[in-house]
Amino acid sequence: MSIPNIIAFCGPMGSGKDSYGTTYKNFINSKNLIHYSFATPLKEELNQIVKLIKKNKLDSDEKLSKQSKKLNTSKNELQELIIILSEELNTNPDLNFFTDRSINIRKALQYWGTTVRRTQDINYWVKKARIFLENKIFIGDLVYITDARFSNECNLIRDLGGVLVYLEAPERERIKRIELRDGITPKKELLNHPSEIEIQSYPDFNIKINTVENNDLLQNIKKIIKRWDLNISSFLFTIFKFYVIIFLLKLEVKTKWNIHIII
């Protein structure tokens, strides 16, 4: 069985990305399979800023200016983030972006990840991802991703020979799943954020799955792997045919035999 070096499960919030990622991990069951998230460096940045707030290193104009320079952002951008984070910290003093979910956490991720960093450089997160993924591929690791949200992120995965799987579900179904999973109802501003919308119009997915009509995760994972395996086999056979033709053409020139072979 051939397994892709990188596979990404894509789709808007509530489409089933994490569920498919977990099912894929359990099915492959390899110590060389790792989970990568484009949001990992984003969450690390936000957790660091949370620590600065708790240590009172952002509670004055002077401190704010100093830290904004270190973070390579404007003071106003940092102030806007602090407002969102402070609201969350009022009810969640142990805030951790790697483990917690809430409306404010989602807003902070969208604001800092897209409005701030992607405005600075559209490839801000992609550059960090490329370094990580190329290193993992080089040492022979397998990677699955559950949060490719933008076209340039999907393009990176394709450039590295990965598989893009798009998970479809109607908005009402996705809202129901989020309510069941997180206990919150996402507002329209979150559902219609660019990080949720852009992925829906990306044209080059390898596979699309309607997660309502086809809800057997394990069977769908097996179908994805089978299709990948068939594509690789077809590709290798095409390469084999090419070299056979080249060999026979060289042989024909060398011996002046009139060889006619249909492959």
C-alpha positions in Angstrom: 0.0 0.0 0.0 1.4 3.4 -1.0 0.8 6.3 1.4 1.1 10.0 0.4 4.0 11.9 2.1 1.5 14.7 2.9 -2.3 14.6 3.1 -4.4 17.6 4.0 -8.1 17.5 5.1 -9.6 20.8 4.1 -12.9 22.6 4.6 -14.6 25.3 6.6 -15.2 24.9 10.4 -17.3 21.9 11.3 -16.7 20.1 8.1 -15.0 17.2 9.8 -11.3 17.9 9.4 -10.2 16.8 12.8 -12.4 13.7 12.8 -10.9 12.6 9.4 -7.4 13.4 10.7 -7.9 11.2 13.7 -9.3 8.4 11.6 -6.5 8.6 9.2 -3.9 8.5 12.0 -5.5 5.4 13.5 -5.7 3.7 10.1 -2.1 4.4 9.1 -0.9 3.6 12.6 2.7 4.5 11.9 5.3 6.0 14.3 6.5 8.1 11.3 3.1 9.8 10.8 2.9 13.2 12.4 0.2 15.9 12.6 1.1 19.3 11.4 -1.0 22.4 11.7 -0.5 25.7 9.9 -1.9 27.2 13.2 0.8 25.8 15.4 3.2 28.8 15.1 0.1 31.1 15.3 -1.0 29.5 18.6 2.6 29.7 19.9 2.6 33.5 19.2 -0.7 34.0 20.8 0.2 31.9 23.9 3.3 34.1 24.2 1.2 37.2 24.1 -1.1 35.8 26.8 2.0 35.3 29.0 3.0 39.0 28.4 -0.5 40.1 29.5 -0.4 38.0 32.7 3.0 39.3 33.5 1.7 42.9 33.1 4.2 43.6 30.3 1.5 45.2 28.1 -0.2 47.4 30.7 1.3 50.8 29.7 1.8 52.7 26.5 5.5 52.5 26.9 5.4 48.7 27.4 3.0 48.3 24.5 5.3 50.2 22.1 8.3 48.1 23.2 6.5 44.7 22.8 4.9 45.7 19.5 8.4 46.4 18.0 9.6 43.0 19.2 6.6 41.3 17.7 7.0 43.3 14.4 3.5 44.7 14.6 1.8 48.0 15.2 0.7 49.2 18.6 -2.9 49.5 17.5 -2.9 45.9 16.1 -1.5 44.6 19.4 -4.1 46.7 21.4 -6.9 45.2 19.4 -5.7 41.7 20.1 -5.4 42.5 23.8 -9.0 43.5 23.9 -10.1 40.1 22.5 -7.7 38.2 24.8 -8.6 40.1 28.0 -12.3 39.3 27.4 -11.4 35.6 27.2 -9.1 35.7 30.2 -11.9 37.1 32.4 -13.6 33.7 32.3 -10.6 31.5 31.3 -7.5 32.6 33.3 -5.6 29.5 32.2 -6.1 30.2 28.5 -4.2 27.9 26.2 -4.6 28.1 22.4 -3.6 24.5 21.9 -6.3 23.0 24.1 -9.2 25.6 24.5 -12.0 26.5 22.1 -14.4 29.5 22.3 -15.8 32.3 20.3 -13.1 34.7 21.5 -10.3 32.2 20.8 -11.6 31.7 17.3 -11.7 35.6 16.9 -8.2 35.9 18.1 -6.9 33.2 15.8 -8.7 34.8 12.8 -7.6 38.4 13.7 -3.9 37.7 14.4 -3.4 35.0 11.8 -5.2 36.7 8.9 -5.8 40.4 9.6 -2.4 41.0 11.1 0.2 38.5 9.9 -1.2 37.6 6.4 -1.7 41.3 5.8 2.0 41.8 6.6 3.0 38.9 4.3 0.4 36.7 2.6 3.0 33.8 2.9 3.8 34.5 6.5 2.6 31.1 7.7 3.3 29.3 4.5 7.1 30.1 4.8 7.1 28.6 8.3 5.2 25.5 7.1 7.5 24.9 4.1 10.6 24.7 6.2 9.0 22.2 8.6 7.4 20.0 5.9 10.4 19.9 3.7 12.5 18.7 6.6 10.0 16.0 7.5 9.8 14.7 4.0 13.6 14.7 3.7 13.9 12.4 6.7 11.0 10.1 5.5 8.2 11.1 7.8 4.6 11.1 6.8 2.4 14.2 7.5 -1.3 14.8 7.8 -2.7 18.3 8.1 -6.2 19.4 9.2 -6.2 23.1 8.8 -5.2 24.2 5.3 -7.5 27.2 4.9 -6.0 29.4 2.1 -5.1 28.8 -1.5 -1.4 29.4 -0.9 -1.4 26.8 1.8 -3.1 24.3 -0.6 -0.6 25.2 -3.3 2.3 24.4 -1.0 0.9 21.0 -0.3 0.5 20.3 -4.0 4.0 21.6 -4.7 5.3 19.1 -2.2 3.5 16.2 -3.8 0.7 16.0 -1.3 -3.0 15.1 -1.5 -5.8 17.6 -0.9 -9.1 16.2 0.4 -12.0 18.7 0.6 -14.8 17.9 3.1 -18.2 19.3 2.2 -21.2 19.8 4.6 -24.1 22.3 4.5 -23.7 25.3 6.8 -26.6 24.2 9.0 -25.0 20.8 9.5 -21.6 22.4 10.4 -23.2 24.7 12.9 -24.9 21.8 14.5 -21.6 19.9 14.8 -19.8 22.9 16.3 -22.6 23.4 18.9 -22.3 19.7 19.8 -18.5 19.7 19.9 -17.8 23.1 21.5 -21.0 24.1 23.1 -21.1 27.4 21.1 -23.0 28.8 18.2 -20.7 30.5 15.7 -21.8 33.9 14.5 -22.0 34.9 10.8 -18.9 37.0 11.1 -16.9 33.9 12.1 -18.5 31.7 9.4 -17.9 34.3 6.7 -14.3 35.1 7.7 -11.8 34.8 4.8 -10.2 31.9 6.6 -13.5 30.0 6.3 -14.6 31.2 2.8 -11.5 31.2 0.6 -11.0 27.4 0.8 -14.5 26.8 -0.6 -13.5 28.1 -4.0 -10.1 26.5 -4.3 -10.2 24.6 -7.7 -7.5 21.9 -7.4 -8.6 19.4 -4.8 -7.7 15.8 -5.5 -10.8 14.4 -3.8 -14.1 15.9 -2.5 -16.2 14.1 0.0 -19.7 15.0 1.1 -19.5 14.2 4.8 -23.3 14.1 5.3 -24.1 11.7 2.5 -20.8 9.7 3.0 -20.4 9.6 6.7 -18.4 6.3 7.1 -15.0 7.9 7.9 -13.0 4.7 7.9 -14.3 3.6 4.5 -13.7 7.0 3.0 -10.1 7.0 4.3 -9.6 3.6 2.7 -11.0 4.9 -0.6 -8.7 7.9 -0.5 -5.6 5.6 0.0 -6.8 3.2 -2.7 -7.2 6.0 -5.2 -3.8 7.4 -4.3 -2.3 3.9 -4.6 -3.9 3.5 -8.1 -2.6 6.9 -9.2 0.9 6.1 -8.1 0.8 2.7 -9.8 -0.5 4.3 -13.0 2.2 6.9 -12.9 5.0 4.3 -12.3 3.6 2.2 -15.2 3.7 5.3 -17.5 7.3 5.9 -16.5 8.1 2.3 -17.2 6.5 2.4 -20.6 8.4 5.6 -21.5 11.8 3.9 -20.7 10.8 0.8 -22.6 10.0 2.9 -25.7 13.3 4.8 -25.4 15.2 1.5 -25.0 13.5 0.0 -28.1 14.1 3.1 -30.2 17.7 3.0 -29.3 17.8 -0.7 -30.1 16.1 0.0 -33.5 18.7 2.7 -34.4 21.6 0.5 -33.3 20.5 -2.7 -35.2 18.6 -1.1 -38.0 15.8 -3.5 -37.3 12.3 -2.5 -38.2 10.6 -3.0 -34.8 6.9 -2.1 -34.4 5.6 -2.5 -30.9 2.3 -1.1 -29.5 2.3 -0.4 -25.8 
